[in-house]
Amino acid sequence: MDNDIFEALFEVLTFFHQPQDERQQLRQAGTALEPAAMPIIVRAGQQPGVSVGELAGWIGRNHSSISRQVDRLIKTGWLTEVERDDQRIRRIKLTEKGQRGLMQLKVARETEFSQRIQDYTPQQRADLLRTLRLLAKTLRRPKED
């Protein structure tokens, strides 16, 4: 059964990270960003002041690749650097333009998701929400050694 749960989660994650769907969502949100920018924008929105190194670890790409993407997002007005306490660590946050864009992306994603689950009953939606919250809480707990 654990393998079935894992496979179902993999399918859910795949749904949220399809480059062709991300391109469409970016167009619907009225942005000219490339899909590779989405996880940076989303994480910067969730955690203002996130470092480029932390982004690289979470996203699973190398530091220099993320740094170049961050440079492009700063040039296009989506991100700004946070004042540095430590010159070795580069921290970023969304600009007002970035915050508006992130909200537009969220609306596009939520619309797509809502269309996919439109046939769920209110009880099924409530059950799904309860289960996902439980899973999120479980996954946030530190690993036991």
N, C-alpha and C positions, 0 to 999 in steps of 0.2 A: 504494500500500500504506500510506503514512503516513496518508492520510485514513481508511482502514479502521481503523487502530490508534486514531486520534483518536476515531472514531465509537464504537468498542468501549469506550474509556475513558469517553466521555460517558455511555454506557449504564450502566456500573458506578457512576459518580458519581450518576447519577439514581436508581439503586436505593437508595443510601445516604442520599438526601436527599428522600424522598417524605414530605410532611407527614402523610399519613394513616398511613403505616407508622411514622413517628416517634411519632405519638400513641399507636398501639398498643404500641410498645416502651416508652413512658413509663408506660402503664397496667400492662404486664407487670412493669415494675420497681417498681410500687407508688408512683409519684410523681404529683403533681398539677401538674407543670411543663408549660409550653407548648412546642411544638417549637422556637420561636425561642431557647429557653434552651439547647438541646442543644449547639450549637457552642461556646457560652461555657463550659459545664461541661466538655466534652471538652478544650478548649484549656487551661483552668485546671488540669485534671488532668495534662496533658502538660507544662505549663510553669508551675509555681507561681511567683507573683510577676509574672505577665504584666500589662502595663499595659492600661488601657481603650483607649488609642489603638492599641496593637498588635492588640488584639482586633478593633477596628473595621476595620483594614486587612485582616486575615486573613479576616474573615467577610464583608466587603464591605458593611457597613452604616455609617451615619454615627455619629460619636462620641457624639452626644447620645442616639441610640436605644440604643446599647450601654450607655451610662452608666445610663439608666433601667432597662434589663433587669438590670444588675449591682445596682442599688439594690434591686430586687425580690428578687433571689437572696440578697442580704445579709439582708434582712428575714425571709426564709423559712428562713434558717439554712444555706443551701448554700454561701455564699461569705463570706469575711472579707477586710477590707483588710489588706495587709501594711504594716508600719510605714513611713512615708514619709521618705525622705531628702530628696526634692525635693517640695515641697508642690504643685507644678504637675502632677506625674505620679502618678496613682492606680493602685496595683498591687493585685492580688487573688490569693487562693488558695482552694482548697476547704477547707471545714471538715471535721470528721469525718463529719458528716451528708452533706456533698457527696461525700466519698470513697466512702462506702457506697453512695450513690445512683449514682455513676458506675460502680461495680463492677456494680450491678444492671442498669444500662443496657447495659454491655458484655456481660453474660451474655445479655440479651435479644437484642442484635444478633448475637452469635456464634451463638446458637441458631437464629435466622432464617437466617443465612448457611449454617450447617452443614446445615440442612434443604435448602437450595437446591442444595448441591453433594454431597449424600449419594450420588449415583450415580457420582461420580468415582472412578476407581481410585486406589490409593495412588501409582502412578507419575504420574498426572495431577495429583494434589494436590502432589506433590513438584515437578513441572515448573512448576506455577502459582506455588508459593512461591518457587522460584528466579527465575522471570521477574519477579515482583512486587518481590522484593528488589533485583534489578538495576535495575528502573525507579525504585524509590524512591531508590536511591543516585545514579542519574543525575539525577533531579530535584532532589536536595539540593545538587548542585554549583552554584556560582555561575555566572551567565550570562557567556559570553565576549562582550566588546564588539567 
